[in-house]
Amino acid sequence: MKSGSIAHAALLSLLLSGYALADDDCSDPVSDWQPRDTLRQQVERQYGWSVQRIKVDDGCYELKGLDRKGNAIEASYSPASLRLRTLEIHFRDDGDARDYLGSPLTE
C-alpha cells in the first residue's frame, strides 16, 4: 500500500512539473512574428546590448549576447510582441546587479 502511494505521488509530481514547463513555451502564431532583426535593433538601441545570436526555442526568440558592461545575457522574448519573458544575467567578477534595478527590464 505504501509503495502505491509513493508511485502515485511520483507520477503526480512528474505530471505537474511537465505542466509547469509547458507554460514556458510561446504560442504566438508564426504569421504574427516580427523579424529577428527588429528584436536585435530594439535591444541594441534600448539597452546597449551586443547580440551574438537569436534563435527560436519552444516557439520563443532566445537571445544571447553581452550587456553594455560585458556581462553575458540570455533572454527569451515573445516573437509577436517582442515582450521580454525571461532574463538571465551571468555577471562577471566585477559585475553589479544594481545596474539593473529601476531599469525598464525589472519593471
C-alpha positions in Angstrom: 0.0 0.0 0.0 2.8 2.4 0.9 4.7 1.8 -2.4 1.5 2.6 -4.3 1.2 6.0 -2.6 4.8 6.7 -3.4 4.4 5.8 -7.0 1.2 7.9 -7.2 3.0 10.9 -5.6 5.9 10.5 -8.1 3.6 10.3 -11.1 1.6 13.4 -9.9 4.9 15.2 -9.4 6.0 14.4 -12.9 2.7 15.5 -14.4 2.8 18.8 -12.6 6.4 19.5 -13.5 5.6 18.9 -17.1 2.6 21.3 -16.9 4.9 24.0 -15.4 7.5 23.5 -18.2 4.8 23.7 -20.9 3.9 27.1 -19.6 7.3 28.5 -20.6 6.6 27.9 -24.3 5.4 30.8 -26.6 2.3 30.1 -28.6 2.2 33.2 -31.0 1.0 32.3 -34.5 4.0 32.4 -36.9 2.1 34.8 -39.1 2.3 37.4 -36.3 6.0 37.1 -35.6 8.2 40.1 -36.0 11.6 39.7 -37.7 14.6 38.8 -35.5 16.4 41.8 -36.8 13.7 44.0 -35.3 14.4 42.5 -31.9 18.2 42.9 -32.4 17.8 46.6 -33.2 15.4 47.1 -30.2 17.7 45.7 -27.6 20.8 47.3 -29.1 19.1 50.7 -29.1 17.3 50.5 -25.7 19.8 48.6 -23.6 23.1 48.8 -25.4 23.4 45.0 -25.7 25.6 43.3 -28.2 23.6 40.5 -29.7 25.5 37.3 -30.5 22.6 35.1 -31.5 18.9 34.9 -31.8 17.3 31.5 -32.3 13.8 30.0 -31.9 13.4 27.8 -28.9 10.0 26.4 -27.8 8.3 29.0 -30.0 10.1 31.9 -28.3 13.0 34.0 -29.5 16.0 33.2 -27.4 18.7 35.9 -27.4 22.3 35.5 -26.2 24.8 38.3 -26.0 26.5 40.8 -23.8 25.2 43.8 -21.9 26.9 47.2 -22.1 29.3 46.2 -19.2 30.3 42.8 -20.8 28.1 40.6 -18.7 26.7 37.5 -20.5 22.9 37.7 -21.0 20.3 35.1 -22.1 16.8 36.4 -22.7 13.6 35.0 -24.0 11.1 37.1 -26.0 7.6 36.6 -27.3 8.1 36.7 -31.1 4.9 38.6 -31.9 5.0 41.3 -29.3 8.8 41.2 -28.6 7.9 41.3 -24.9 10.6 40.1 -22.6 9.6 36.8 -20.9 12.8 35.7 -19.1 16.2 37.2 -18.5 19.4 35.6 -17.1 22.5 37.7 -16.4 25.8 36.0 -15.8 27.7 38.7 -14.0 31.5 39.0 -14.4 33.5 39.1 -11.2 33.2 42.9 -11.1 29.5 42.8 -12.2 26.9 44.5 -10.2 23.2 43.7 -10.1 22.4 47.2 -9.1 22.9 48.3 -12.7 19.5 46.6 -13.4 17.5 47.9 -10.5 15.0 50.5 -11.6 15.6 49.8 -15.3 12.7 49.0 -17.7 13.8 45.4 -17.7 12.9 45.0 -14.0 9.6 46.9 -14.1 
